[in-house]
Amino acid sequence: MTDPTHLLSTFYQAVGQNNPATANTIVQQLIRHFPHVADSWLAASIFAEQTSQFGKALQATDRALTLTPNAPALQLRRLHCLQRCHQTAAALQLADHLCQTPPADAAFLSELALQCSQLQRFNQAAQLYQQAVTLQPDNATLYYNYATMLRFCGQLTDAEHMLDKAIALEPGDTDAWHLRSNLRKQQPTRHHCADLTAMLQQQDLSPKQRVQLHYALAKELEDLQQYPQSFVQLHAGASLRRQHINYQLDDDLAVMQHIQQQFGADFFRQRSAGGCNSDEPVFIVSMPRAGSTLAERILGCDQQVQLAGELNNFASQFARQAQLQAGRKLDKPALVQQATQLDFAALGQAYIDSTRPLTGQHKHFVDKLPLNFLYVGLIHLALPRARIIHVQRNPIDHCYAIYKHLFADAYPFSYQLDELAKYYQAYQALMAHWQQVLPGVIYTVQYEDLISQPETQSKALFEYCGLTWTERCLQFHQHNQQASTTGSASQIRQPLYSSSVARWRCYQTELAELVNAFPDAV
């Protein structure tokens, strides 16, 4: 046996057919007979990753690199493995090295851009995609990915041009149609309603494509103030999306009830001391689409504040510690039960450590993951010096803003008005509970007040966070150029606007379920 080519071909065939037993057998043969061939270790790395052995995947890649140390593809593979192993500092260093003189290969540039975007190096990713589309000007996917990075970086006009090219090359790319509709407010003389309507007439669309087109058309019709027609499209898209989600609302409602039962006033009185001493984090919590990104961008005008985005770190560190302590995987109710037994100082430190080195260069960082509202009690115990800001909004307006947004994966309760109303009421009850058992811990900002009294409200927000306010905070769209990956990434590039306040009144009949659920908000 002198040539590993046949074994490698058989290995990749087994991987493609999802046959781990055969793939494992071949990897062992490759390592035994061809340890001097870098591709043997690359195969071992790929197999290890497929079986969630990320440390072994990195080790195998490093073995391959000892044989061919200057191979760009293996360096890129190592970057991927470093990220899977959460070795962020090493990954950032390697990404910077690879970005200096990347090979003129579109596939390599595209993968490196993806890795950079996962490291929140969005400007680097945009530059790499720009190089890639120059090499492959007929690749619609590259244009779409380039547009996504440009949007994160606030280059909205260029992003729209890239999406135009993507759609011209691949009209069936409904991701591109949907993103393009959301980049700007559509105008009577410049919109895509006719083309979107024509696309929806096609019979061979997948449910996902049809949903995206419905949402895009609803958004453009609302921009044109054609409200009844807009809601028809929105309801069609939301209903179709809900049909393809396996979700039980009662499970989430039960978890929120369980949290309130486990974390009562007595529980906090018994645990008044301890926790990690860091005052770096500023948590902004709410339901999505509350206007929390506006509060975040205002805070980000202070050069001492880094906007870290929507981090899932606290929830993941909490779940990791709870399951390690229990010695088994836990469902949601069991996680809540186990949470009362945690070492909260260790949890707080684990959270801080997990954000490095993406944070740490500034005195404070903002974590604005909305669903952290579930963990307010844990956050306070783990990080008693952290600021916790709750952004509220008129509930009917807020629910409508959630309902009309097509989320990638999260918030399955948002596609049916009755489910949305019930979840929102449970969120309100939980936040009222936190306010009661943790008096003075949570600072509440009303979105409508932030819009109508920006100077007064932003000054108070800065005072709460221990920051120094300046008038430049009122021009956050000009002075804060940090990237944003949220659903509001386009809106935050504009000055303050009030057009979203009381928007629900354009749909009073259509939103009757929400009006009935929140009579005090009318």
Secondary structure per residue as TSV (DSSP state, phi and psi in degrees):
chain	resnum	aa	ss	phi	psi
A	1	M	-	360.0	105.0
A	2	T	-	-116.9	-9.9
A	3	D	-	-130.1	120.9
A	4	P	-	-82.8	0.3
A	5	T	H	-56.0	-46.3
A	6	H	H	-65.1	-41.7
A	7	L	H	-63.2	-42.2
A	8	L	H	-63.9	-41.5
A	9	S	H	-61.9	-42.4
A	10	T	H	-67.0	-36.3
A	11	F	H	-61.2	-50.4
A	12	Y	H	-66.9	-29.7
A	13	Q	H	-66.3	-41.9
A	14	A	H	-65.2	-39.8
A	15	V	H	-62.3	-44.5
A	16	G	H	-64.1	-28.9
A	17	Q	T	-92.9	6.4
A	18	N	T	55.1	52.5
A	19	N	-	-117.5	80.3
A	20	P	H	-64.5	-31.4
A	21	A	H	-63.1	-48.4
A	22	T	H	-65.5	-42.1
A	23	A	H	-60.2	-42.1
A	24	N	H	-64.2	-42.8
A	25	T	H	-59.6	-43.7
A	26	I	H	-68.8	-39.5
A	27	V	H	-58.5	-44.1
A	28	Q	H	-61.4	-39.0
A	29	Q	H	-66.0	-41.6
A	30	L	H	-62.5	-45.2
A	31	I	H	-68.5	-34.9
A	32	R	H	-72.5	-43.6
A	33	H	H	-96.6	-24.6
A	34	F	-	-133.0	53.6
A	35	P	T	-69.0	-14.3
A	36	H	T	-89.0	-0.2
A	37	V	-	-102.9	122.9
A	38	A	H	-60.1	-35.5
A	39	D	H	-64.4	-24.8
A	40	S	H	-64.2	-44.4
A	41	W	H	-73.3	-30.5
A	42	L	H	-62.9	-42.9
A	43	A	H	-61.3	-41.2
A	44	A	H	-62.7	-38.4
A	45	S	H	-64.7	-45.0
A	46	I	H	-63.1	-42.8
A	47	F	H	-65.8	-41.5
A	48	A	H	-61.5	-41.3
A	49	E	H	-64.8	-40.2
A	50	Q	H	-64.1	-24.1
A	51	T	T	-104.0	20.4
A	52	S	T	62.4	26.9
A	53	Q	-	-100.8	74.8
A	54	F	H	-70.2	-34.3
A	55	G	H	-63.0	-43.4
A	56	K	H	-65.7	-34.5
A	57	A	H	-62.6	-41.5
A	58	L	H	-66.6	-42.6
A	59	Q	H	-61.1	-42.5
A	60	A	H	-65.6	-38.7
A	61	T	H	-63.6	-41.4
A	62	D	H	-63.6	-36.0
A	63	R	H	-63.2	-41.5
A	64	A	H	-62.4	-38.3
A	65	L	H	-71.4	-24.6
A	66	T	H	-67.4	-25.0
A	67	L	H	-87.5	-35.6
A	68	T	S	-135.8	76.4
A	69	P	T	-65.6	-20.4
A	70	N	T	-105.5	16.6
A	71	A	-	-77.6	112.4
A	72	P	H	-58.1	-38.2
A	73	A	H	-63.7	-37.5
A	74	L	H	-72.1	-35.8
A	75	Q	H	-61.2	-40.4
A	76	L	H	-66.2	-39.3
A	77	R	H	-61.4	-40.6
A	78	R	H	-63.9	-39.5
A	79	L	H	-59.1	-43.9
A	80	H	H	-61.6	-44.5
A	81	C	H	-66.9	-38.0
A	82	L	H	-59.1	-40.3
A	83	Q	H	-67.4	-40.1
A	84	R	H	-64.9	-27.5
A	85	C	T	-90.9	5.6
A	86	H	T	60.2	29.9
A	87	Q	-	-92.7	72.5
A	88	T	H	-66.5	-40.2
A	89	A	H	-61.0	-46.9
A	90	A	H	-65.4	-36.8
A	91	A	H	-64.9	-42.7
A	92	L	H	-62.4	-41.6
A	93	Q	H	-63.7	-43.5
A	94	L	H	-68.6	-39.3
A	95	A	H	-61.0	-44.1
A	96	D	H	-60.4	-40.7
A	97	H	H	-63.7	-45.3
A	98	L	H	-68.4	-29.5
A	99	C	H	-75.0	-14.6
A	100	Q	H	-67.1	-49.9
A	101	T	S	-139.7	69.4
A	102	P	-	-71.4	150.5
A	103	P	-	-66.3	152.1
A	104	A	S	-80.3	67.6
A	105	D	-	-133.7	120.6
A	106	A	H	-61.7	-40.6
A	107	A	H	-65.2	-42.2
A	108	F	H	-63.0	-47.5
A	109	L	H	-60.9	-39.6
A	110	S	H	-65.5	-43.9
A	111	E	H	-67.6	-39.5
A	112	L	H	-64.4	-38.7
A	113	A	H	-61.6	-41.6
A	114	L	H	-61.1	-44.6
A	115	Q	H	-63.3	-40.3
A	116	C	H	-64.3	-39.6
A	117	S	H	-65.1	-35.8
A	118	Q	H	-68.0	-22.4
A	119	L	T	-93.4	10.1
A	120	Q	T	64.1	25.8
A	121	R	-	-96.1	70.8
A	122	F	H	-73.2	-35.1
A	123	N	H	-65.9	-41.6
A	124	Q	H	-61.0	-43.8
A	125	A	H	-61.5	-42.0
A	126	A	H	-61.8	-42.1
A	127	Q	H	-63.5	-38.4
A	128	L	H	-67.3	-42.7
A	129	Y	H	-64.0	-36.0
A	130	Q	H	-60.6	-43.2
A	131	Q	H	-64.1	-38.8
A	132	A	H	-66.0	-43.2
A	133	V	H	-69.3	-25.5
A	134	T	H	-65.6	-36.9
A	135	L	H	-78.7	-30.9
A	136	Q	-	-130.8	75.0
A	137	P	T	-71.2	-2.4
A	138	D	T	-108.8	16.5
A	139	N	-	-101.4	104.1
A	140	A	H	-63.9	-37.2
A	141	T	H	-62.7	-39.0
A	142	L	H	-63.2	-40.6
A	143	Y	H	-63.5	-41.4
A	144	Y	H	-63.7	-46.4
A	145	N	H	-64.6	-38.6
A	146	Y	H	-62.1	-43.7
A	147	A	H	-61.2	-38.6
A	148	T	H	-61.8	-43.9
A	149	M	H	-66.4	-40.7
A	150	L	H	-61.4	-38.8
A	151	R	H	-63.0	-46.3
A	152	F	H	-56.2	-36.9
A	153	C	T	-87.3	0.7
A	154	G	T	85.6	9.5
A	155	Q	-	-93.2	73.5
A	156	L	H	-73.9	-37.4
A	157	T	H	-64.1	-45.8
A	158	D	H	-63.7	-37.4
A	159	A	H	-61.3	-42.6
A	160	E	H	-63.8	-39.4
A	161	H	H	-62.3	-40.4
A	162	M	H	-66.4	-37.0
A	163	L	H	-69.4	-35.9
A	164	D	H	-57.1	-42.8
A	165	K	H	-68.2	-40.7
A	166	A	H	-60.9	-43.8
A	167	I	H	-70.2	-37.1
A	168	A	H	-62.1	-37.6
A	169	L	H	-78.5	-35.6
A	170	E	-	-138.9	85.3
A	171	P	T	-60.8	-22.6
A	172	G	T	-82.8	2.8
A	173	D	-	-80.8	84.7
A	174	T	H	-73.0	-18.8
A	175	D	H	-57.0	-42.8
A	176	A	H	-68.3	-41.7
A	177	W	H	-58.2	-47.8
A	178	H	H	-65.5	-45.1
A	179	L	H	-63.8	-40.4
A	180	R	H	-62.8	-39.9
A	181	S	H	-63.6	-26.2
A	182	N	T	-95.3	0.1
A	183	L	S	-74.2	-28.5
A	184	R	S	-154.1	168.4
A	185	K	-	-77.1	125.5
A	186	Q	-	-73.8	148.3
A	187	Q	B	-114.4	153.4
A	188	P	T	-54.4	-30.4
A	189	T	T	-96.2	-0.7
A	190	R	B	-153.0	89.9
A	191	H	-	-151.1	-178.6
A	192	H	-	-125.5	20.7
A	193	C	H	-61.1	-42.3
A	194	A	H	-64.0	-44.0
A	195	D	H	-66.7	-39.8
A	196	L	H	-64.0	-41.6
A	197	T	H	-62.6	-42.3
A	198	A	H	-64.4	-40.3
A	199	M	H	-61.6	-38.5
A	200	L	H	-68.9	-15.0
A	201	Q	T	-77.9	-15.4
A	202	Q	-	-67.5	141.9
A	203	Q	S	-90.4	-17.1
A	204	D	S	-100.6	24.3
A	205	L	-	-79.7	143.1
A	206	S	-	-76.3	162.0
A	207	P	H	-55.4	-41.3
A	208	K	H	-62.1	-44.7
A	209	Q	H	-61.3	-43.7
A	210	R	H	-64.8	-41.3
A	211	V	H	-60.0	-47.3
A	212	Q	H	-62.6	-39.2
A	213	L	H	-68.6	-40.1
A	214	H	H	-59.5	-45.8
A	215	Y	H	-65.5	-40.5
A	216	A	H	-63.4	-44.6
A	217	L	H	-67.7	-38.9
A	218	A	H	-59.5	-42.5
A	219	K	H	-64.6	-44.6
A	220	E	H	-69.3	-37.8
A	221	L	H	-66.2	-36.8
A	222	E	H	-64.6	-42.1
A	223	D	H	-56.7	-34.6
A	224	L	T	-88.6	8.3
A	225	Q	T	62.9	28.0
A	226	Q	-	-97.2	73.5
A	227	Y	H	-67.5	-47.5
A	228	P	H	-60.1	-42.9
A	229	Q	H	-65.1	-37.1
A	230	S	H	-61.7	-45.2
A	231	F	H	-68.2	-33.0
A	232	V	H	-57.5	-45.4
A	233	Q	H	-68.4	-40.4
A	234	L	H	-63.6	-45.6
A	235	H	H	-63.8	-39.3
A	236	A	H	-63.1	-44.7
A	237	G	H	-66.9	-44.1
A	238	A	H	-65.2	-42.3
A	239	S	H	-63.3	-42.8
A	240	L	H	-66.1	-39.3
A	241	R	H	-63.2	-42.6
A	242	R	H	-63.6	-33.5
A	243	Q	H	-61.2	-25.3
A	244	H	T	-107.6	19.7
A	245	I	-	-116.8	128.7
A	246	N	-	-90.8	101.8
A	247	Y	-	-148.9	137.5
A	248	Q	-	-118.6	106.9
A	249	L	H	-57.4	-40.2
A	250	D	H	-58.9	-29.6
A	251	D	H	-63.8	-44.6
A	252	D	H	-68.4	-39.2
A	253	L	H	-63.3	-38.5
A	254	A	H	-65.9	-37.9
A	255	V	H	-63.2	-42.7
A	256	M	H	-65.7	-37.4
A	257	Q	H	-63.0	-41.5
A	258	H	H	-65.1	-39.3
A	259	I	H	-59.8	-44.9
A	260	Q	H	-64.1	-36.6
A	261	Q	H	-69.8	-39.5
A	262	Q	H	-77.7	-35.1
A	263	F	S	-109.7	71.5
A	264	G	-	-92.8	-178.5
A	265	A	H	-61.0	-39.5
A	266	D	H	-62.0	-39.9
A	267	F	H	-58.5	-44.6
A	268	F	H	-73.3	-32.5
A	269	R	H	-64.0	-33.8
A	270	Q	H	-77.4	-13.9
A	271	R	T	-129.2	54.9
A	272	S	-	-82.9	-13.0
A	273	A	S	-120.2	166.6
A	274	G	-	103.2	-166.2
A	275	G	S	93.1	166.3
A	276	C	-	-77.1	140.5
A	277	N	-	-85.1	-1.1
A	278	S	-	-64.8	137.9
A	279	D	-	-110.4	15.7
A	280	E	-	-67.8	-44.3
A	281	P	E	-75.6	141.4
A	282	V	E	-121.4	113.8
A	283	F	E	-95.4	129.6
A	284	I	E	-111.7	117.5
A	285	V	E	-118.4	156.7
A	286	S	S	171.0	-169.7
A	287	M	S	-86.6	159.9
A	288	P	T	-62.1	156.5
A	289	R	T	68.6	26.6
A	290	A	S	-84.8	-19.2
A	291	G	S	105.4	13.7
A	292	S	H	-66.4	-29.3
A	293	T	H	-65.6	-33.1
A	294	L	H	-62.5	-48.0
A	295	A	H	-60.6	-41.3
A	296	E	H	-61.5	-45.9
A	297	R	H	-68.1	-34.0
A	298	I	H	-63.0	-46.2
A	299	L	H	-62.2	-34.3
A	300	G	T	-69.1	-9.1
A	301	C	T	-68.9	-20.7
A	302	D	S	-79.5	127.4
A	303	Q	T	-67.6	-12.2
A	304	Q	T	-83.7	-4.6
A	305	V	E	-114.2	126.3
A	306	Q	E	-102.5	134.5
A	307	L	E	-91.8	106.7
A	308	A	E	-87.5	-9.1
A	309	G	E	86.3	-159.5
A	310	E	S	-93.7	93.3
A	311	L	-	-88.1	134.7
A	312	N	-	-93.8	11.7
A	313	N	H	-63.8	-40.5
A	314	F	H	-65.6	-47.5
A	315	A	H	-61.3	-41.3
A	316	S	H	-69.9	-38.8
A	317	Q	H	-68.8	-38.5
A	318	F	H	-61.0	-49.1
A	319	A	H	-63.4	-40.0
A	320	R	H	-62.4	-47.7
A	321	Q	H	-67.4	-39.5
A	322	A	H	-63.5	-41.8
A	323	Q	H	-74.6	-33.7
A	324	L	H	-63.6	-41.5
A	325	Q	H	-66.6	-39.1
A	326	A	H	-79.9	-21.5
A	327	G	T	76.1	19.5
A	328	R	S	-161.7	165.4
A	329	K	-	-73.8	137.4
A	330	L	-	-118.9	141.8
A	331	D	-	-80.6	177.4
A	332	K	H	-59.9	-48.1
A	333	P	H	-60.5	-38.4
A	334	A	H	-69.0	-34.5
A	335	L	H	-61.5	-43.7
A	336	V	H	-61.3	-43.0
A	337	Q	H	-62.7	-45.3
A	338	Q	H	-67.9	-27.8
A	339	A	H	-59.2	-27.6
A	340	T	T	-71.3	-13.9
A	341	Q	T	-104.3	6.2
A	342	L	S	-73.4	158.4
A	343	D	-	-84.9	100.8
A	344	F	H	-71.2	-32.6
A	345	A	H	-63.7	-41.3
A	346	A	H	-65.5	-37.9
A	347	L	H	-63.7	-45.2
A	348	G	H	-61.5	-43.1
A	349	Q	H	-66.7	-38.7
A	350	A	H	-62.8	-38.8
A	351	Y	H	-63.1	-49.4
A	352	I	H	-58.4	-47.4
A	353	D	H	-60.9	-37.8
A	354	S	H	-69.5	-20.0
A	355	T	T	-86.3	-9.4
A	356	R	T	-80.5	148.0
A	357	P	T	-95.0	18.3
A	358	L	T	-67.1	-22.8
A	359	T	S	-123.2	171.9
A	360	G	-	113.8	-13.7
A	361	Q	S	-86.1	-8.0
A	362	H	S	-125.1	163.9
A	363	K	S	-66.8	-35.1
A	364	H	E	-135.0	156.1
A	365	F	E	-135.3	150.7
A	366	V	E	-105.9	125.2
A	367	D	E	-110.2	112.5
A	368	K	-	-114.7	35.3
A	369	L	-	-66.7	117.2
A	370	P	G	-55.4	-45.1
A	371	L	G	-71.3	0.6
A	372	N	G	-62.5	-9.2
A	373	F	G	-59.7	-25.2
A	374	L	G	-67.4	-25.9
A	375	Y	G	-111.0	17.2
A	376	V	H	-54.4	-44.3
A	377	G	H	-62.8	-44.7
A	378	L	H	-64.7	-40.8
A	379	I	H	-59.8	-44.4
A	380	H	H	-65.3	-39.2
A	381	L	H	-69.5	-39.4
A	382	A	H	-78.6	-33.1
A	383	L	-	-136.7	72.3
A	384	P	T	-62.8	-18.5
A	385	R	T	-95.3	-2.3
A	386	A	S	-69.9	145.3
A	387	R	E	-85.6	141.1
A	388	I	E	-125.8	115.9
A	389	I	E	-111.9	129.6
A	390	H	E	-110.9	119.7
A	391	V	E	-97.0	119.0
A	392	Q	E	-103.9	161.4
A	393	R	-	-152.6	156.3
A	394	N	-	-48.8	123.6
A	395	P	H	-59.5	-35.8
A	396	I	H	-70.5	-46.2
A	397	D	H	-57.1	-44.1
A	398	H	H	-64.4	-47.4
A	399	C	H	-62.7	-40.1
A	400	Y	H	-64.2	-40.4
A	401	A	H	-61.9	-36.9
A	402	I	H	-69.1	-45.4
A	403	Y	H	-60.3	-36.4
A	404	K	T	-87.9	2.6
A	405	H	-	-102.5	129.6
A	406	L	-	-90.5	106.5
A	407	F	-	-84.4	150.8
A	408	A	S	-65.9	-53.3
A	409	D	S	-137.4	-32.3
A	410	A	S	-80.6	174.3
A	411	Y	-	57.4	59.0
A	412	P	G	-67.2	-14.7
A	413	F	G	-76.6	-3.6
A	414	S	G	-90.5	2.9
A	415	Y	G	-107.6	7.1
A	416	Q	S	-142.5	124.6
A	417	L	H	-60.7	-39.2
A	418	D	H	-67.6	-40.7
A	419	E	H	-66.0	-41.3
A	420	L	H	-60.3	-44.7
A	421	A	H	-62.7	-42.8
A	422	K	H	-66.6	-41.4
A	423	Y	H	-64.4	-42.5
A	424	Y	H	-62.7	-41.0
A	425	Q	H	-62.8	-36.7
A	426	A	H	-68.0	-38.8
A	427	Y	H	-61.6	-44.3
A	428	Q	H	-60.3	-41.7
A	429	A	H	-65.3	-40.0
A	430	L	H	-68.2	-41.3
A	431	M	H	-65.8	-37.5
A	432	A	H	-63.3	-36.6
A	433	H	H	-63.4	-47.4
A	434	W	H	-59.6	-41.9
A	435	Q	H	-61.1	-36.3
A	436	Q	H	-73.3	-44.2
A	437	V	H	-87.6	-14.4
A	438	L	S	-127.4	63.7
A	439	P	T	-61.9	134.1
A	440	G	T	81.5	-1.6
A	441	V	T	-85.4	-35.1
A	442	I	E	-103.2	131.1
A	443	Y	E	-99.7	123.7
A	444	T	E	-101.2	131.5
A	445	V	E	-117.8	129.5
A	446	Q	E	-94.0	122.0
A	447	Y	H	-55.1	-45.4
A	448	E	H	-61.7	-36.1
A	449	D	H	-69.7	-36.7
A	450	L	H	-64.3	-32.4
A	451	I	H	-75.6	-43.9
A	452	S	H	-85.0	-25.5
A	453	Q	S	-130.8	61.9
A	454	P	H	-61.0	-38.4
A	455	E	H	-69.4	-49.4
A	456	T	H	-60.5	-46.5
A	457	Q	H	-71.0	-39.4
A	458	S	H	-71.1	-34.2
A	459	K	H	-61.6	-44.3
A	460	A	H	-65.0	-37.3
A	461	L	H	-63.9	-44.0
A	462	F	H	-64.7	-40.4
A	463	E	H	-62.2	-42.0
A	464	Y	H	-60.4	-38.6
A	465	C	H	-84.8	-0.7
A	466	G	T	72.1	29.5
A	467	L	-	-109.9	162.7
A	468	T	-	-98.3	119.7
A	469	W	-	-81.3	142.4
A	470	T	-	-135.8	161.6
A	471	E	G	-63.7	-20.6
A	472	R	G	-62.1	-20.1
A	473	C	G	-63.5	-25.4
A	474	L	G	-77.1	-14.9
A	475	Q	G	-112.5	47.1
A	476	F	H	-57.0	-30.4
A	477	H	H	-69.3	-19.5
A	478	Q	H	-97.5	-39.5
A	479	H	H	-91.7	-18.9
A	480	N	-	-107.6	102.5
A	481	Q	-	-103.4	13.1
A	482	Q	-	-64.4	145.4
A	483	A	-	-66.4	156.2
A	484	S	-	-139.6	133.2
A	485	T	-	-109.1	8.4
A	486	T	S	-80.3	174.2
A	487	G	T	-64.7	-14.5
A	488	S	T	-99.0	16.6
A	489	A	T	-60.3	-27.5
A	490	S	T	-82.8	-43.0
A	491	Q	G	-65.2	-32.7
A	492	I	G	-71.7	-8.5
A	493	R	G	-86.3	2.7
A	494	Q	S	-106.8	159.5
A	495	P	-	-63.8	169.4
A	496	L	-	-54.3	135.9
A	497	Y	-	-138.7	151.6
A	498	S	-	-111.1	9.5
A	499	S	T	-67.3	-18.3
A	500	S	T	-86.0	-11.3
A	501	V	T	-74.7	128.7
A	502	A	T	61.5	25.2
A	503	R	G	-61.9	-28.3
A	504	W	G	-59.0	-24.2
A	505	R	G	-66.5	-16.7
A	506	C	G	-73.7	-9.6
A	507	Y	G	-133.7	39.8
A	508	Q	T	-60.8	-39.0
A	509	T	T	-70.4	-47.3
A	510	E	T	-65.4	-29.7
A	511	L	T	-101.5	29.2
A	512	A	H	-56.8	-36.5
A	513	E	H	-61.6	-39.3
A	514	L	H	-72.0	-39.3
A	515	V	H	-60.9	-42.1
A	516	N	H	-69.4	-32.7
A	517	A	H	-74.6	-28.1
A	518	F	-	-130.6	66.9
A	519	P	G	-63.1	-27.9
A	520	D	G	-73.2	-11.8
A	521	A	G	-93.4	-3.8
A	522	V	-	-73.0	360.0
